[in-house]
Amino acid sequence: MDRIATDVMELSGAEIVVRCLQEEKVEFVYGYPGGAVLYLYDELAKQDRVKHILVRHEQAAVHAADGYARSCQRPGVALVTSGPGVTNAVTGIATAYMDSIPMVIITGQVPTHAIGQDAFQEVDTVGITRPCVKHNFLVKDVRELAATIRKAFVIAATGRPGPVLVDIPKDVTTARTVFAYPQDVPMRSYSPVSRGHSGQIRKAVQMLLEARRPMIYTGGGVVLGEASPELTRLVRELGFPCTNTLMGLGGYPATDRQFVGMLGMHGTYEANMAMQHCDVLLAVGARFDDRVIGNPQHFHQEERRIIHIDIDPSSISKRVKVDVPIVGGVKEVLAEMLAQLAAGGERPDAAALADWWKQIEAWRSRDCLRYDRSSPVIKPQSVIEALYRVTNGDAYVTSDVGQHQMWAAQFYKFDQPRRWINSGGLGTMGFGLPSAMGVQLAHRDATVACVTGEASIQMCIQELSTCRQYRLPIKVVMLNNRYMGMVRQWQEFFHGNRHAESYMDALPDFVRLAEAYGHVGMRIENPADVEGALREAFAMKDRLVFMDFITDETENVFPMVPGGKGLSEMILV
């Protein structure tokens, strides 16, 4: 192992952790102190290179680190104490794991001699988090601490990214050893592939050139793999239609005519129909999950050849058998595809492609996202459209989970990657506000909007206090329909319209609540006031503004593929 000696003096474990974070050029640590990590906090307070952000709940610490990581190209870092600190953080860790977000979580643990003795604030952190991390470590020897932290950052950010947890007993933070931070940490059992197999790529290119009804389906791997430029060039050179998953939005410009919209449960009619009826499908950094293809048996009813590019071999042929698997980094594989296309000089059948586009335009003419624009009450879709206009499509948009999330995905046209920040895999209510904090801290001068609902926002509403402390000028756009909207929609469709516990019957005055935290609050009830309120709010560059939009409580998200149904079995109105 190559080491760079950075200090000949002995340092405590707590000092070593902070020095490691400095070596990794960590900007922010999001956390909440407690007994098992007090020595770490003491060392953080003695320096100013790594800034600590004090949240009000450990779940929010991990969500904030998550938002930071999603919006830039660096791992997020969270620090929590043992016991309830860890268990509170698990929801955020699982959220990051499901969406493959690079993150290092440092947790405190009871002293090594007390582990397994049911000590005060002890939990089996490694055991609890094992199913929802890429890897985790329990460090029992201070001499292994620096190398372990270096491994954590390497594992988190390479291959298929993900959260890595380092559990540090309290006595390890006080033990002393000579500090040397390793730059190279070879791990025999961990060697992710980056280059795809050239022969497989050649097969894929030939298959694409032979397609008569092609489709390019891309997911969050394009965003995480920084492959948006290569994807955009490939789609435009081939002239094929392209769709993004919820996690992949922004990977291909949404305003481009070749973009047919998001696909899946609440995807567009044209995207779902093209996905179902194509004859050659190129899947890039996506995993054919249940919300994307619906019922796999229905998906298999149509004959098609499938090319699947993914950094994670376990994702290939997991739910859908593919014909040409390519394991590798999507950026590198797409670049080689482009090179092979250029070298060969061939192009797809223009006549067949023209016929295919004619069919797609017929599907597109159904205008599946239409809604009543003359309604006397605010339609939630209109708020998102106004948000897009007011921000010129250039905001970072975080969301919670539910109807508002789907409307944001459908109606805000993301032309750039890393601008759409949402919990896709786990579907975590409470994600929106703390993730917006992480985004705003990563991009101090950027416009950041948190699209939320009145149910979701209350999951982590205490973070309005954190926003006040650090002067974060986030704009909260709350679509308030007085229900847990998506729950109410499913109850209406599939449970006899029985609204069992979905009605929010004791809502606070959100304007006064926001003002109590020291922010600006607005309540908007008239459709004519929507855009003006947004413009007024976004003009306040140095204030958090909480906008409570009173929206139509009966509005549903369409299209919708019911659970267990196929992509072409959509409910349109």
C-alpha positions as CSV (number, residue, x, y, z in Angstrom):
1,M,0.0,0.0,0.0
2,D,1.5,3.4,-1.0
3,R,1.2,6.0,1.7
4,I,1.8,9.7,1.8
5,A,3.0,10.6,5.3
6,T,1.3,13.8,6.2
7,D,2.4,14.0,9.8
8,V,5.1,12.3,11.9
9,M,3.3,13.1,15.1
10,E,0.8,10.7,16.7
11,L,-2.8,11.8,16.3
12,S,-5.9,10.7,18.1
13,G,-8.6,8.8,16.1
14,A,-10.8,11.9,16.1
15,E,-8.0,14.0,14.7
16,I,-7.3,11.3,12.1
17,V,-10.9,11.3,10.9
18,V,-10.9,15.1,10.4
19,R,-7.5,14.9,8.7
20,C,-8.9,12.2,6.3
21,L,-11.9,14.4,5.5
22,Q,-9.5,17.3,4.7
23,E,-7.4,15.0,2.5
24,E,-10.6,14.0,0.6
25,K,-11.3,17.8,0.2
26,V,-14.7,17.4,1.9
27,E,-16.6,20.7,1.9
28,F,-19.4,19.9,4.2
29,V,-20.3,17.3,6.9
30,Y,-24.0,17.2,7.7
31,G,-24.7,15.9,11.2
32,Y,-26.0,15.9,14.7
33,P,-23.8,15.4,17.8
34,G,-24.1,12.8,20.5
35,G,-22.0,11.1,23.2
36,A,-20.3,8.6,21.0
37,V,-19.0,11.3,18.5
38,L,-18.1,14.2,20.9
39,Y,-14.4,13.8,20.3
40,L,-15.0,14.0,16.6
41,Y,-17.1,17.1,17.0
42,D,-14.4,18.6,19.2
43,E,-11.8,18.2,16.5
44,L,-14.2,19.6,13.8
45,A,-14.5,22.7,15.9
46,K,-10.8,23.2,16.0
47,Q,-10.5,23.7,12.2
48,D,-12.3,25.5,9.4
49,R,-11.5,23.6,6.2
50,V,-14.4,21.1,6.7
51,K,-17.6,22.9,7.6
52,H,-20.2,21.2,9.7
53,I,-23.9,21.8,9.0
54,L,-26.1,21.2,12.1
55,V,-29.4,19.6,11.0
56,R,-32.3,19.0,13.4
57,H,-32.7,15.3,12.8
58,E,-30.3,12.6,11.6
59,Q,-32.5,11.6,8.7
60,A,-32.1,15.1,7.4
61,A,-28.4,14.9,7.7
62,V,-28.2,12.0,5.3
63,H,-30.8,13.5,2.9
64,A,-28.8,16.8,2.9
65,A,-25.6,14.9,2.1
66,D,-27.5,13.0,-0.6
67,G,-28.8,16.2,-2.2
68,Y,-25.2,17.6,-2.2
69,A,-23.9,14.4,-3.9
70,R,-26.7,14.3,-6.5
71,S,-26.2,17.9,-7.5
72,C,-22.4,17.8,-7.9
73,Q,-19.9,15.2,-8.6
74,R,-18.6,14.5,-5.1
75,P,-19.7,12.1,-2.4
76,G,-21.8,13.6,0.4
77,V,-20.7,13.1,4.0
78,A,-22.9,12.6,7.1
79,L,-21.9,12.2,10.8
80,V,-24.2,10.8,13.4
81,T,-24.0,9.3,16.9
82,S,-24.6,5.8,18.0
83,G,-27.9,4.1,18.8
84,P,-30.9,6.3,17.8
85,G,-28.6,8.5,15.8
86,V,-27.9,5.6,13.5
87,T,-31.4,4.3,13.4
88,N,-32.7,7.8,12.6
89,A,-30.2,7.9,9.7
90,V,-31.2,4.5,8.2
91,T,-34.0,6.0,6.1
92,G,-31.6,8.4,4.4
93,I,-29.0,5.7,3.9
94,A,-31.6,3.4,2.3
95,T,-32.8,6.3,0.1
96,A,-29.2,6.8,-1.2
97,Y,-28.6,3.1,-1.7
98,M,-31.7,2.6,-3.8
99,D,-30.7,5.5,-6.1
100,S,-26.9,4.6,-6.2
101,I,-25.8,7.9,-4.6
102,P,-22.1,8.1,-3.5
103,M,-21.9,8.9,0.2
104,V,-19.8,8.2,3.3
105,I,-21.6,8.0,6.6
106,I,-19.5,8.1,9.8
107,T,-21.3,6.8,12.8
108,G,-20.3,6.7,16.5
109,Q,-20.3,3.4,18.4
110,V,-20.0,2.5,22.0
111,P,-16.4,1.6,23.2
112,T,-15.1,-1.6,21.8
113,H,-15.2,-3.4,25.2
114,A,-18.9,-2.6,25.5
115,I,-19.9,-3.8,22.0
116,G,-22.4,-6.6,22.4
117,Q,-23.2,-5.8,26.0
118,D,-26.4,-3.8,25.4
119,A,-24.6,-0.7,26.4
120,F,-26.3,2.7,26.5
121,Q,-27.2,3.8,23.0
122,E,-25.8,0.7,21.4
123,V,-27.2,-0.9,18.2
124,D,-25.6,-3.3,15.8
125,T,-24.9,-0.7,13.2
126,V,-23.1,-3.0,10.8
127,G,-26.0,-5.5,11.0
128,I,-28.8,-3.0,10.7
129,T,-27.3,-1.2,7.7
130,R,-25.8,-4.1,5.8
131,P,-28.9,-4.5,3.5
132,C,-28.9,-0.8,2.5
133,V,-25.2,0.1,2.0
134,K,-22.7,-0.6,-0.7
135,H,-20.3,-1.6,2.1
136,N,-19.8,-0.9,5.8
137,F,-16.9,-1.1,8.2
138,L,-16.5,-1.4,12.0
139,V,-13.1,0.0,12.9
140,K,-11.7,-1.5,16.1
141,D,-8.1,-0.5,15.7
142,V,-7.1,3.1,15.3
143,R,-4.2,2.0,13.1
144,E,-6.7,0.9,10.5
145,L,-8.8,4.1,10.6
146,A,-7.1,6.2,7.9
147,A,-7.0,3.3,5.4
148,T,-10.6,2.4,6.1
149,I,-11.9,5.9,5.5
150,R,-9.9,6.1,2.2
151,K,-11.4,2.8,1.2
152,A,-14.9,4.1,2.0
153,F,-14.5,7.1,-0.3
154,V,-13.1,4.9,-3.1
155,I,-15.9,2.3,-2.9
156,A,-18.6,5.0,-2.6
157,A,-17.6,6.8,-5.7
158,T,-16.4,4.1,-8.1
159,G,-18.3,1.4,-10.1
160,R,-22.0,1.6,-9.3
161,P,-21.9,4.4,-6.6
162,G,-23.5,4.0,-3.2
163,P,-23.4,4.8,0.5
164,V,-20.6,3.4,2.5
165,L,-20.7,3.4,6.3
166,V,-17.8,3.6,8.8
167,D,-18.7,2.8,12.4
168,I,-16.1,4.1,14.9
169,P,-16.2,3.1,18.6
170,K,-15.7,5.9,21.0
171,D,-12.4,4.6,22.4
172,V,-11.0,4.4,18.8
173,T,-11.5,8.2,18.6
174,T,-9.3,8.7,21.6
175,A,-6.6,6.1,20.8
176,R,-3.4,7.5,19.2
177,T,-1.2,6.4,16.2
178,V,1.0,7.9,13.6
179,F,-1.1,9.4,10.8
180,A,-0.4,8.5,7.1
181,Y,-3.2,8.9,4.6
182,P,-3.1,6.2,1.8
183,Q,-3.6,7.4,-1.7
184,D,-3.7,3.8,-3.1
185,V,-5.9,1.2,-1.4
186,P,-5.9,-2.0,-3.5
187,M,-8.8,-4.3,-2.6
188,R,-8.6,-7.8,-4.1
189,S,-12.4,-8.3,-4.0
190,Y,-13.2,-4.9,-5.5
191,S,-12.3,-4.1,-9.1
192,P,-15.1,-2.4,-10.9
193,V,-15.0,-2.5,-14.7
194,S,-15.1,0.8,-16.7
195,R,-14.5,-0.2,-20.3
196,G,-17.1,-2.3,-22.1
197,H,-16.3,-5.3,-24.3
198,S,-15.5,-4.0,-27.8
199,G,-17.0,-7.1,-29.5
200,Q,-20.3,-6.6,-27.6
201,I,-20.3,-2.9,-28.5
202,R,-19.8,-3.8,-32.1
203,K,-22.8,-6.2,-32.0
204,A,-24.9,-3.5,-30.4
205,V,-24.0,-0.9,-33.0
206,Q,-24.9,-3.3,-35.8
207,M,-28.2,-4.1,-34.1
208,L,-29.1,-0.4,-33.8
209,L,-28.3,0.1,-37.5
210,E,-30.7,-2.7,-38.4
211,A,-33.6,-1.4,-36.3
212,R,-36.8,-0.3,-37.9
213,R,-38.6,0.7,-34.7
214,P,-35.7,1.7,-32.4
215,M,-36.0,3.1,-28.9
216,I,-33.4,4.5,-26.5
217,Y,-34.3,4.1,-22.8
218,T,-32.0,5.8,-20.3
219,G,-31.9,5.9,-16.5
220,G,-30.0,7.5,-13.6
221,G,-26.8,5.8,-14.7
222,V,-26.5,8.4,-17.4
223,V,-26.6,11.2,-14.9
224,L,-24.3,9.5,-12.3
225,G,-21.9,8.4,-15.0
226,E,-21.6,12.0,-16.5
227,A,-22.7,10.5,-19.8
228,S,-25.2,13.1,-20.9
229,P,-23.0,14.6,-23.7
230,E,-22.3,11.2,-25.2
231,L,-26.0,10.2,-25.0
232,T,-27.2,13.4,-26.6
233,R,-24.8,13.0,-29.5
234,L,-25.7,9.4,-30.1
235,V,-29.4,10.1,-30.0
236,R,-29.1,13.0,-32.5
237,E,-26.7,11.1,-34.8
238,L,-29.0,8.1,-35.0
239,G,-32.3,10.1,-35.1
240,F,-33.9,7.8,-32.6
241,P,-36.6,8.6,-30.0
242,C,-35.3,8.8,-26.4
243,T,-37.0,8.4,-23.1
244,N,-35.8,9.0,-19.6
245,T,-36.8,7.3,-16.3
246,L,-37.7,9.4,-13.3
247,M,-34.1,9.1,-12.1
248,G,-32.7,9.9,-15.6
249,L,-34.5,13.2,-16.3
250,G,-32.1,15.7,-17.6
251,G,-29.8,13.0,-19.0
252,Y,-31.2,14.0,-22.4
253,P,-32.7,17.5,-23.0
254,A,-36.4,17.5,-22.4
255,T,-37.0,20.3,-24.8
256,D,-35.6,18.3,-27.7
257,R,-38.1,17.0,-30.2
258,Q,-36.5,13.5,-30.1
259,F,-37.4,13.3,-26.4
260,V,-40.7,11.6,-26.0
261,G,-41.1,12.2,-22.3
262,M,-40.6,10.2,-19.2
263,L,-41.8,6.6,-19.3
264,G,-43.4,4.3,-16.8
265,M,-46.3,4.3,-14.4
266,H,-46.8,8.0,-14.9
267,G,-45.0,8.4,-18.2
268,T,-46.3,9.8,-21.4
269,Y,-48.5,7.8,-23.7
270,E,-46.0,8.1,-26.6
271,A,-43.0,7.0,-24.4
272,N,-44.8,4.0,-23.1
273,M,-46.2,2.9,-26.5
274,A,-42.9,3.4,-28.2
275,M,-41.2,1.4,-25.4
276,Q,-43.7,-1.4,-25.8
277,H,-43.7,-1.6,-29.6
278,C,-40.1,-1.0,-30.5
279,D,-38.1,-3.8,-32.3
280,V,-34.7,-2.8,-30.9
281,L,-34.3,-1.3,-27.4
282,L,-31.1,0.3,-26.2
283,A,-31.2,0.5,-22.3
284,V,-28.5,2.8,-20.8
285,G,-27.9,2.9,-17.1
286,A,-31.4,1.8,-16.3
287,R,-32.7,-1.3,-14.5
288,F,-36.2,-2.2,-16.0
289,D,-37.8,-1.7,-12.5
290,D,-41.5,-2.3,-11.8
291,R,-42.4,1.4,-12.1
292,V,-40.8,1.5,-15.6
293,I,-42.0,-1.6,-17.5
294,G,-45.0,-2.6,-15.3
295,N,-45.8,-6.3,-15.6
296,P,-42.7,-8.1,-17.1
297,Q,-45.0,-10.7,-18.7
298,H,-46.9,-8.0,-20.6
299,F,-43.5,-6.5,-21.6
300,H,-42.4,-9.8,-23.1
301,Q,-45.6,-10.1,-25.2
302,E,-43.8,-8.0,-27.9
303,E,-40.8,-9.3,-29.7
304,R,-37.8,-7.0,-29.5
305,R,-34.0,-7.3,-29.2
306,I,-32.5,-5.6,-26.2
307,I,-29.1,-4.1,-25.6
308,H,-28.3,-3.2,-22.0
309,I,-25.4,-1.1,-20.9
310,D,-24.7,-0.9,-17.1
311,I,-21.8,-0.6,-14.8
312,D,-23.3,-3.2,-12.5
313,P,-23.4,-6.7,-13.9
314,S,-26.1,-7.8,-11.4
315,S,-28.6,-5.3,-13.0
316,I,-28.3,-6.9,-16.4
317,S,-31.0,-9.5,-17.1
318,K,-32.3,-9.2,-13.6
319,R,-35.9,-8.5,-14.5
320,V,-35.8,-8.7,-18.3
321,K,-33.6,-11.0,-20.4
322,V,-31.4,-9.1,-22.8
323,D,-29.7,-10.0,-26.0
324,V,-26.5,-7.9,-25.9
325,P,-25.3,-7.3,-22.4
326,I,-22.5,-4.7,-22.0
327,V,-20.9,-4.2,-18.6
328,G,-19.0,-1.0,-18.3
329,G,-19.2,2.7,-17.5
330,V,-21.9,4.2,-19.7
331,K,-19.8,7.2,-20.6
332,E,-17.0,5.0,-21.9
333,V,-19.3,2.6,-23.7
334,L,-21.3,5.3,-25.4
335,A,-18.1,7.0,-26.5
336,E,-16.9,3.8,-28.1
337,M,-20.3,3.3,-29.8
338,L,-20.0,6.8,-31.3
339,A,-16.4,6.0,-32.5
340,Q,-17.6,2.8,-34.2
341,L,-20.5,4.5,-35.8
342,A,-18.2,7.2,-37.2
343,A,-15.6,4.6,-38.4
344,G,-18.3,2.5,-40.2
345,G,-20.1,5.3,-41.8
346,E,-23.4,3.4,-41.9
347,R,-26.8,5.0,-40.9
348,P,-30.2,3.5,-40.0
349,D,-32.9,2.9,-42.6
350,A,-34.2,6.4,-43.2
351,A,-37.6,5.2,-44.6
352,A,-38.3,2.8,-41.8
353,L,-37.3,5.5,-39.2
354,A,-39.6,8.0,-40.9
355,D,-42.5,5.6,-40.6
356,W,-41.7,4.9,-37.0
357,W,-41.6,8.7,-36.2
358,K,-45.0,9.1,-37.9
359,Q,-46.4,6.5,-35.5
360,I,-44.8,8.2,-32.5
361,E,-46.2,11.6,-33.5
362,A,-49.7,10.0,-33.8
363,W,-49.3,8.7,-30.2
364,R,-47.9,12.2,-29.2
365,S,-51.0,13.9,-30.6
366,R,-53.1,12.3,-27.9
367,D,-51.8,15.1,-25.6
368,C,-51.8,12.8,-22.6
369,L,-50.7,15.5,-20.2
370,R,-53.6,17.8,-20.9
371,Y,-55.6,19.3,-18.0
372,D,-58.4,21.8,-17.4
373,R,-56.7,25.2,-17.8
374,S,-59.9,27.1,-17.2
375,S,-60.5,25.8,-13.7
376,P,-61.6,28.3,-11.0
377,V,-59.2,26.6,-8.5
378,I,-55.5,26.2,-8.9
379,K,-54.5,23.1,-10.9
380,P,-51.2,21.7,-9.6
381,Q,-49.9,21.2,-13.1
382,S,-50.2,25.0,-13.7
383,V,-48.0,25.7,-10.7
384,I,-45.2,23.6,-12.1
385,E,-45.5,25.1,-15.6
386,A,-45.3,28.6,-14.0
387,L,-42.3,27.5,-11.9
388,Y,-40.6,26.4,-15.2
389,R,-41.3,29.8,-16.8
390,V,-40.3,31.9,-13.8
391,T,-37.0,30.0,-13.4
392,N,-36.4,29.8,-17.2
393,G,-35.9,26.1,-16.7
394,D,-32.6,26.7,-14.9
395,A,-33.4,25.8,-11.3
396,Y,-32.3,22.9,-9.2
397,V,-35.6,21.2,-8.3
398,T,-35.9,18.8,-5.4
399,S,-39.1,17.0,-4.5
400,D,-40.7,14.9,-1.9
401,V,-42.8,11.9,-2.9
402,G,-46.3,11.7,-4.3
403,Q,-48.5,13.5,-6.8
404,H,-46.4,16.7,-6.7
405,Q,-43.3,14.7,-7.5
406,M,-44.9,13.2,-10.6
407,W,-46.3,16.6,-11.8
408,A,-42.8,18.1,-11.4
409,A,-41.3,15.3,-13.4
410,Q,-44.0,15.7,-16.1
411,F,-44.1,19.5,-16.5
412,Y,-40.7,20.8,-15.6
413,K,-38.5,20.3,-18.6
414,F,-35.0,19.4,-17.4
415,D,-32.4,20.1,-20.1
416,Q,-29.4,19.4,-17.9
417,P,-28.4,16.5,-15.7
418,R,-28.2,16.8,-11.9
419,R,-31.0,19.5,-11.8
420,W,-33.7,17.0,-10.8
421,I,-33.2,15.8,-7.2
422,N,-35.7,13.2,-6.0
423,S,-36.1,9.9,-4.1
424,G,-36.9,7.5,-6.9
425,G,-36.2,4.0,-5.6
426,L,-37.3,4.2,-2.0
427,G,-39.9,7.0,-2.4
428,T,-39.0,8.8,0.8
429,M,-41.4,11.4,2.1
430,G,-39.4,14.1,3.8
431,F,-36.6,14.0,1.3
432,G,-37.3,17.3,-0.4
433,L,-36.4,20.0,2.1
434,P,-33.2,18.6,3.5
435,S,-32.0,17.5,0.1
436,A,-32.6,21.1,-1.1
437,M,-30.4,22.3,1.8
438,G,-27.5,20.1,0.5
439,V,-28.1,21.4,-3.1
440,Q,-28.1,25.1,-1.9
441,L,-25.0,24.7,0.1
442,A,-23.2,23.0,-2.9
443,H,-24.4,25.8,-5.2
444,R,-24.7,28.9,-3.1
445,D,-25.8,31.3,-5.9
446,A,-28.1,28.9,-7.7
447,T,-31.9,28.9,-7.8
448,V,-33.2,26.0,-5.7
449,A,-36.9,25.0,-5.5
450,C,-38.3,22.3,-3.3
451,V,-41.6,21.0,-4.7
452,T,-43.6,19.3,-2.0
453,G,-47.0,18.4,-0.6
454,E,-48.6,19.3,2.7
455,A,-48.1,15.7,3.9
456,S,-44.5,15.2,2.9
457,I,-43.2,18.5,4.1
458,Q,-44.2,17.7,7.7
459,M,-41.9,14.7,7.8
460,C,-38.8,17.0,8.0
461,I,-40.3,20.4,8.5
462,Q,-38.0,21.1,11.5
463,E,-35.3,21.7,8.9
464,L,-36.7,25.1,8.4
465,S,-34.7,25.9,11.5
466,T,-31.5,24.7,9.8
467,C,-32.3,26.8,6.7
468,R,-32.6,29.8,9.0
469,Q,-29.3,29.2,10.8
470,Y,-27.4,28.9,7.5
471,R,-29.4,31.5,5.6
472,L,-30.4,29.1,2.8
473,P,-32.7,31.0,0.3
474,I,-34.7,27.9,-0.8
475,K,-38.1,28.4,-2.4
476,V,-40.6,25.9,-1.1
477,V,-43.4,25.3,-3.6
478,M,-46.1,23.3,-1.7
479,L,-49.0,21.9,-3.7
480,N,-51.6,21.7,-0.9
481,N,-54.6,19.5,-1.8
482,R,-55.4,18.6,1.9
483,Y,-54.8,14.9,1.2
484,M,-52.0,12.5,1.0
485,G,-52.6,12.9,-2.7
486,M,-51.2,9.8,-4.2
487,V,-52.6,7.6,-1.4
488,R,-56.0,9.3,-2.1
489,Q,-55.7,8.7,-5.8
490,W,-55.0,4.9,-5.3
491,Q,-57.9,4.7,-2.8
492,E,-60.2,6.3,-5.4
493,F,-59.1,4.0,-8.2
494,F,-58.7,0.7,-6.4
495,H,-60.3,0.8,-2.9
496,G,-63.8,1.9,-3.6
497,N,-63.1,5.6,-3.0
498,R,-62.6,5.0,0.7
499,H,-60.2,7.6,2.0
500,A,-58.9,5.5,4.9
501,E,-56.5,7.8,6.9
502,S,-55.5,9.8,3.8
503,Y,-57.2,13.1,4.8
504,M,-55.0,15.6,6.4
505,D,-57.6,16.9,8.9
506,A,-55.4,18.9,11.2
507,L,-53.1,21.0,9.0
508,P,-51.2,23.9,10.5
509,D,-51.2,27.5,9.1
510,F,-48.1,27.0,7.0
511,V,-47.6,30.7,6.5
512,R,-47.5,31.5,10.2
513,L,-45.4,28.4,10.7
514,A,-42.8,29.5,8.1
515,E,-42.8,33.0,9.7
516,A,-42.3,31.4,13.2
517,Y,-39.0,29.9,11.8
518,G,-38.0,33.4,10.5
519,H,-38.9,32.9,6.9
520,V,-41.4,34.5,4.4
521,G,-44.7,32.7,4.1
522,M,-47.3,33.1,1.3
523,R,-50.7,31.5,0.7
524,I,-52.0,31.5,-2.9
525,E,-55.6,30.5,-3.7
526,N,-56.4,32.2,-7.0
527,P,-55.1,30.8,-10.3
528,A,-54.5,34.3,-11.5
529,D,-52.0,34.9,-8.7
530,V,-49.8,31.8,-9.2
531,E,-47.2,33.3,-11.5
532,G,-47.0,36.6,-9.8
533,A,-46.5,34.9,-6.4
534,L,-43.7,32.8,-7.8
535,R,-42.0,35.9,-9.4
536,E,-42.3,37.8,-6.1
537,A,-40.8,34.8,-4.2
538,F,-37.9,34.2,-6.5
539,A,-37.0,37.9,-6.5
540,M,-36.2,37.5,-2.8
541,K,-32.7,36.2,-3.4
542,D,-31.6,36.1,0.3
543,R,-34.8,34.7,1.9
544,L,-36.4,31.3,2.2
545,V,-40.0,31.7,0.9
546,F,-42.6,29.1,1.8
547,M,-45.5,29.2,-0.8
548,D,-48.7,27.4,0.2
549,F,-50.6,26.8,-3.1
550,I,-54.2,25.7,-2.4
551,T,-54.8,23.3,-5.3
552,D,-57.7,21.2,-6.6
553,E,-58.0,18.4,-4.1
554,T,-59.7,16.1,-6.8
555,E,-56.9,16.3,-9.3
556,N,-55.2,13.0,-10.2
557,V,-51.9,12.2,-12.0
558,F,-52.4,10.9,-15.5
559,P,-51.4,8.9,-17.4
560,M,-51.3,6.0,-15.0
561,V,-50.3,2.4,-15.4
562,P,-52.1,0.5,-12.6
563,G,-50.1,-1.9,-10.6
564,G,-49.7,-5.3,-12.2
565,K,-50.7,-3.9,-15.7
566,G,-48.6,-3.5,-18.8
567,L,-47.2,-0.3,-20.3
568,S,-49.9,-0.1,-23.0
569,E,-52.7,-0.5,-20.4
570,M,-52.7,3.1,-19.3
571,I,-55.5,5.1,-17.7
572,L,-55.4,8.4,-19.6
573,V,-58.2,10.5,-18.0
